[in-house]
Structures are given as structure tokens and as C-alpha cells.
Amino acid sequence: MRKIFLCGKNSYNGCPLRGCLNDIQNMADYLISEYGIAKKEIRMLTDGRATTAAEKEHLAWLADGAQDGDFLLWHNSGHGSTLAIRDTVGNVTTEHDCECPIDFDFTPDHAILDTDVMSIFSKLPSGVNLRIILDSCHSGEMARAINGAGKIFAIRRFGYNQPQPMDLDWRIQTAKDLSIKAIGFSRSIEHLQGVLLAGCESSGTSADAYIDRQYCGAFTYELLKTLRQNKEASLDSVIKSTRVLLSTDGYEQIPQIHGLESNQPFFVN
């Protein structure tokens, strides 16, 4: 079985992006042309339909019924952030990386937390081939970054940098002082034949860019370019090549890879 969930969000209120829908369309085109994935195996969720509830429903669909040897892919393109949580007596006790649904409001109830993803994918059998691609950032701000001038024109994902509300940023600073670290999305694939590909370091930012006459995520663009050159390469090699392309084209972001199966190719079935 092969299941793919592609989620892209441009129309954030007050902090819009431009390249996220193109990211997931480009990924869909690649999967269909290179691996013969059928449209019925792909589900998309975009913009106003990509609410917290809808994203969780689609992630549950992705994991439901998966068996040893199946291939699952979740590609998320949009804003990411970090949330620090207080307990019932007011102490900062946990920190979470999160993906931002279209209804994100800096609360856990309207976010896709790292622990949400871990809960969903922890139920998968160990032989499932899971790929997670996150073209977003988790630097504490709801933004894919503004990148400086390079060979490819790039703007911050997008240009309306929406920082954490001051009181919530104070929580994050408190968590740092207490050496509290986010669980992180990589924990969701620790027990699986899974690999997480992230567009930047946890403290970094991922760029929206204008490349080949379209807006897109710089990471997704360079990742697909690398895969087209050698789709059988190990993901370790793919990420290394993607880093080189991003650096050569003037981007500061450094893509990351996590997972025990990073020596495997992108597509396994």
C-alpha cells in the first residue's frame, strides 16, 4: 500500500506565504511521473481547508491500516513554530515544535504538535517505510525566513514576519533557562523504517523563493532537483547534495535528516 498526504498553506491571516501550494503540486507531479503513484493514492489539503482538525484527520488516514512494507509520505509546506506550555499551577514544563494549520493561534489546540504526530505514528508497525518532509521552521516565530540576496531571488516565507506574542516568547525564554527542549518531530519515526527531512535546523528558517518563474519553498525545490538527478541515491546523499545546492544558490538554511533508515532511497515499495 502507498499513501501520500500533501499539505500546503499560503493564506495565513496576516502572515501569508506564496510557495506552499506549488511545493505540494510539484511533489505530486514528481511522485506520479517518477514512481507511478496514482492520484487515488494522494490526498491534498490546502489553505482554508487545512484546519487543525482536518490535518489531524488526514494524518490519521495516512497511518490507518498501514502494514509492514507499506510506503507513507507526509509533506507539509507552511509555517512552523515552537510553543512552551505552562502546567495548571503556572510553571513552564514542556516545549513543543509544531506545524501551523491555517487556524493556528499560538495555542496547542490549534497546532500540530510534535507529540500529536508521535501519537499517530507510534501505532505503525516497525516495517512501515515512512517519509516526513517539513518545509517550515521551528525557530519560535511563525515564519519561513527572509533570506538575503543570492543567485535565486528569495523572500522570507513570506515577507510578513509574525513573531511570537511577547508573553509566549517569554515562556520560550523561560524554557531555555530551565534547559527544557522540545520533543521534536524526529521522535515520531524513531521506531520505524522512517526518515524525517526538515528544511532547516530547529533554530533556523526555511525560505520562500521565486525560482523558474514560480514561488516555491527553496528546500522543496532543491530536494526535488536532487531526487530527479538520482532517485536511487540514499537519503543521506540526497540531503548532502541538497545542502550544496542551497548554499551555492545563496541560502543560509541547512536541511536536516533524522531516522535510522537514512541510508535508504526516498521511495521504497
C-alpha positions as CSV (number, residue, x, y, z in Angstrom):
1,M,0.0,0.0,0.0
2,R,1.1,3.5,-0.8
3,K,-0.4,6.6,0.8
4,I,0.7,10.2,0.4
5,F,-0.6,13.3,2.3
6,L,0.4,16.6,0.9
7,C,-0.4,19.7,2.9
8,G,0.3,23.3,1.7
9,K,-0.9,26.6,3.2
10,N,-0.3,30.1,1.8
11,S,-3.3,32.1,3.1
12,Y,-2.3,32.6,6.7
13,N,-4.2,35.5,8.2
14,G,-1.7,38.4,8.5
15,C,1.3,36.3,7.6
16,P,0.7,34.8,4.1
17,L,3.1,32.7,2.1
18,R,3.4,32.2,-1.7
19,G,5.2,29.0,-2.5
20,C,3.5,26.3,-0.4
21,L,0.8,25.2,-2.9
22,N,3.4,25.0,-5.6
23,D,5.5,22.8,-3.3
24,I,2.9,20.2,-2.9
25,Q,1.8,20.3,-6.6
26,N,5.5,19.9,-7.6
27,M,5.9,16.9,-5.2
28,A,2.7,15.3,-6.6
29,D,3.9,15.7,-10.1
30,Y,7.2,14.1,-9.2
31,L,5.7,11.2,-7.4
32,I,3.3,10.5,-10.4
33,S,5.9,10.8,-13.1
34,E,8.9,9.1,-11.4
35,Y,7.2,6.3,-9.4
36,G,3.8,5.8,-11.0
37,I,1.9,6.8,-7.9
38,A,-1.8,7.0,-8.7
39,K,-3.8,10.1,-7.9
40,K,-6.1,8.0,-5.8
41,E,-3.1,7.3,-3.5
42,I,-2.5,11.0,-2.9
43,R,-4.6,13.3,-0.7
44,M,-4.1,17.0,-0.6
45,L,-5.2,19.6,1.9
46,T,-4.7,23.3,1.1
47,D,-5.3,26.8,2.5
48,G,-8.6,27.3,4.3
49,R,-9.4,23.6,4.3
50,A,-6.2,22.8,6.2
51,T,-7.5,23.4,9.7
52,T,-6.2,21.6,12.8
53,A,-9.0,19.1,12.8
54,A,-8.6,18.4,9.1
55,E,-4.9,17.9,9.2
56,K,-5.2,15.5,12.2
57,E,-7.9,13.6,10.3
58,H,-5.6,13.3,7.2
59,L,-2.6,12.2,9.3
60,A,-4.8,9.5,11.0
61,W,-5.9,8.4,7.5
62,L,-2.2,8.1,6.5
63,A,-1.4,5.8,9.4
64,D,-4.7,3.8,9.4
65,G,-4.3,0.2,8.2
66,A,-0.6,0.5,7.4
67,Q,1.4,-2.8,7.3
68,D,4.9,-4.0,7.0
69,G,6.4,-2.8,3.7
70,D,3.9,0.0,3.0
71,F,5.1,3.4,1.9
72,L,3.7,6.5,3.6
73,L,4.7,10.1,2.9
74,W,3.6,13.3,4.7
75,H,4.8,16.5,3.1
76,N,4.0,19.7,4.9
77,S,4.7,23.1,3.5
78,G,3.8,26.2,5.5
79,H,4.7,27.9,8.8
80,G,6.1,26.2,11.8
81,S,6.7,27.4,15.3
82,T,7.6,26.5,18.9
83,L,5.2,26.5,21.9
84,A,6.2,26.4,25.5
85,I,3.4,25.1,27.8
86,R,2.6,26.0,31.4
87,D,1.1,23.5,33.8
88,T,-2.0,24.1,35.9
89,V,0.0,26.0,38.6
90,G,1.7,28.2,36.1
91,N,5.1,26.5,35.7
92,V,6.7,26.1,32.2
93,T,7.1,22.3,32.0
94,T,7.2,21.4,28.3
95,E,8.2,22.8,24.9
96,H,6.9,21.6,21.5
97,D,7.8,22.0,17.9
98,C,4.7,22.4,15.9
99,E,3.4,22.8,12.4
100,C,0.9,25.6,11.9
101,P,-2.5,24.8,10.4
102,I,-4.4,27.6,8.8
103,D,-6.3,28.3,12.0
104,F,-3.1,28.5,14.1
105,D,-3.4,30.9,17.0
106,F,-0.3,30.1,19.1
107,T,-2.2,27.6,21.3
108,P,-1.8,23.8,21.5
109,D,-5.5,23.4,20.5
110,H,-4.8,24.9,17.0
111,A,-1.4,23.4,16.2
112,I,0.0,20.1,15.1
113,L,2.4,19.4,17.9
114,D,5.3,17.0,17.8
115,T,3.5,14.9,20.3
116,D,0.4,14.7,18.1
117,V,2.5,13.3,15.3
118,M,4.3,10.9,17.6
119,S,1.0,9.6,19.0
120,I,-0.4,9.0,15.5
121,F,2.7,7.3,14.1
122,S,3.7,5.4,17.2
123,K,1.0,2.9,16.3
124,L,2.6,2.0,13.0
125,P,4.3,-1.4,12.6
126,S,8.1,-1.3,12.5
127,G,8.3,-2.3,8.9
128,V,6.4,0.7,7.5
129,N,8.5,3.0,5.3
130,L,7.6,6.5,6.5
131,R,8.9,9.7,4.9
132,I,8.1,13.1,6.5
133,I,9.1,16.3,4.7
134,L,8.7,19.5,6.7
135,D,9.4,22.7,4.6
136,S,8.9,25.1,7.5
137,C,10.8,26.4,10.5
138,H,10.5,25.9,14.3
139,S,12.6,28.9,15.4
140,G,9.8,30.2,17.7
141,E,8.5,32.6,15.0
142,M,5.6,31.8,12.7
143,A,7.6,32.4,9.6
144,R,9.6,30.8,6.8
145,A,12.6,33.1,6.7
146,I,13.6,36.1,4.7
147,N,16.7,35.1,3.0
148,G,19.2,37.6,1.6
149,A,20.3,38.1,-1.9
150,G,21.5,35.0,-3.7
151,K,21.6,33.7,-7.2
152,I,17.9,32.8,-6.8
153,F,15.6,35.6,-5.6
154,A,14.3,34.7,-2.1
155,I,12.0,36.4,0.4
156,R,11.0,35.4,3.9
157,R,8.3,32.9,4.0
158,F,6.8,35.3,3.2
159,G,7.6,38.9,4.0
160,Y,5.3,39.4,6.9
161,N,7.4,38.1,9.8
162,Q,4.9,37.3,12.6
163,P,6.8,36.8,15.9
164,Q,5.5,35.1,18.9
165,P,3.3,37.2,21.1
166,M,5.5,38.7,23.8
167,D,4.1,36.7,26.7
168,L,4.5,33.4,24.8
169,D,8.1,34.3,23.8
170,W,8.7,34.8,27.5
171,R,7.6,31.2,28.0
172,I,10.1,30.0,25.4
173,Q,12.9,32.0,27.0
174,T,11.9,30.6,30.4
175,A,12.0,27.0,28.9
176,K,15.6,27.7,27.6
177,D,16.7,29.0,31.1
178,L,15.3,25.7,32.5
179,S,17.0,23.6,29.8
180,I,13.6,22.4,28.6
181,K,13.8,21.2,25.0
182,A,11.1,20.4,22.5
183,I,10.5,16.7,21.9
184,G,10.7,17.3,18.2
185,F,9.2,15.6,15.2
186,S,12.1,13.2,14.8
187,R,10.8,11.2,17.8
188,S,7.8,10.2,15.7
189,I,9.9,8.0,13.5
190,E,12.4,6.5,15.9
191,H,11.0,3.0,15.9
192,L,10.2,2.9,12.2
193,Q,11.9,2.5,8.9
194,G,11.3,6.1,8.7
195,V,13.1,9.3,7.8
196,L,12.3,12.9,8.6
197,L,13.6,15.6,6.1
198,A,13.5,19.1,7.5
199,G,14.1,22.3,5.6
200,C,16.4,23.8,8.2
201,E,17.9,23.4,11.7
202,S,15.5,23.6,14.6
203,S,16.7,27.1,15.3
204,G,16.8,28.1,11.6
205,T,14.3,29.3,9.0
206,S,13.2,27.9,5.6
207,A,12.9,30.3,2.7
208,D,10.1,31.0,0.3
209,A,11.7,31.7,-3.1
210,Y,11.0,32.7,-6.7
211,I,12.6,30.1,-8.9
212,D,12.0,29.3,-12.6
213,R,9.1,31.8,-12.7
214,Q,7.2,30.4,-9.8
215,Y,7.1,30.8,-6.0
216,C,8.1,27.7,-4.0
217,G,10.0,26.6,-1.0
218,A,13.7,26.7,-1.6
219,F,14.2,23.4,0.2
220,T,11.4,21.6,-1.7
221,Y,12.7,22.9,-5.0
222,E,16.3,21.8,-4.4
223,L,15.2,18.5,-2.9
224,L,13.2,17.6,-6.0
225,K,16.0,18.7,-8.2
226,T,18.4,16.4,-6.4
227,L,16.0,13.5,-6.5
228,R,15.4,13.9,-10.2
229,Q,19.2,13.6,-10.8
230,N,19.4,10.3,-8.9
231,K,16.2,8.9,-7.4
232,E,18.0,5.8,-6.2
233,A,20.5,7.7,-4.0
234,S,20.4,7.2,-0.3
235,L,18.6,10.0,1.6
236,D,21.9,10.9,3.4
237,S,23.4,11.6,0.0
238,V,20.3,13.4,-1.2
239,I,20.4,15.8,1.8
240,K,24.1,16.4,1.4
241,S,23.5,17.3,-2.3
242,T,20.5,19.5,-1.4
243,R,22.6,21.4,1.1
244,V,25.2,22.1,-1.5
245,L,22.6,23.4,-4.0
246,L,21.0,25.7,-1.4
247,S,24.4,27.1,-0.3
248,T,25.5,27.6,-3.9
249,D,22.3,29.5,-4.6
250,G,22.8,31.8,-1.7
251,Y,20.5,30.3,1.0
252,E,21.7,30.0,4.6
253,Q,19.3,27.3,5.7
254,I,20.8,23.8,6.4
255,P,18.4,20.9,5.8
256,Q,18.4,18.2,8.4
257,I,17.8,14.4,8.2
258,H,16.7,12.2,11.1
259,G,15.9,8.4,11.2
260,L,17.6,5.1,11.2
261,E,16.8,4.4,7.5
262,S,18.7,7.4,6.1
263,N,20.8,5.1,4.1
264,Q,17.7,4.1,2.1
265,P,16.4,5.8,-1.1
266,F,13.5,8.2,-0.9
267,F,10.9,5.8,-2.3
268,V,10.8,2.2,-1.1
269,N,8.0,-0.2,-2.1
